[in-house]
Amino acid sequence: MLLIQVLRGLGELALSRQAQAQLGSVGVLVLLLIGIGIRARRYDLAAWAAVVFVALMTQA
């Protein structure tokens, strides 16, 4: 259980650093929207934010 939490935290850190390096603060904001959407169980918000994130990452 602890290993899963540690790996999840490291994955989030790596993804946010990559997004910030490629997109600046906009990428981090979109990742934040994904997290908020999942936490609040608003999966439509999380899904649209994920689509925007992928679109921005492929253009950068």
N, C-alpha and C positions, 0 to 999 in steps of 0.2 A: 504494500500500500504506500509506504513512504517512497519507495523507488519510483512508483508511477507519478507521484506528486512532484518529485525532484525532476524527473524527465520532462514532465509537462511544463514546469517553470523554466527549465533551460530551453525548451522549444519555443516558448513564448518570448523569451529574451532574445533568442537568435532571430526569430521572425521580425520582432519589432526593430532590432538593430539593422537588419537588411532593408526593411521598409523605410526606415529613417534615412539610411544611406542613399537609397534610390529615389525616394519621393519627398523627403523632408518631413515636415510636421503634418502634411496632409495624409501621408501613409499611416502615421501613428494614430491620427484622428480616426481614420477609417477602421483600423484595427480595434480601436476603443469602441467604436459603434458596434462592431461584431460582438465584442465581449458583453457590452450592455444589452444587446438584443438577445443573446443567449441567456444571460443571467435573469433578465426580466421575462423570459419565455415569450418574447416577441420574435418569433422565428422569421417573420417576413422582413423585419428590420435587419436581422443578422444576415439573411440570404441576400438582400439587395446590397448591403455593405460589402459582403464577400464578392459579389459580382463586380462592384465598382473597384474593389481592391485588385482583383485579378486583371481587370481591364487596364488599370493604371500601371500595374507591374509589367504587363506585356508591352506597353507603350514606352516605358522608361528605358 
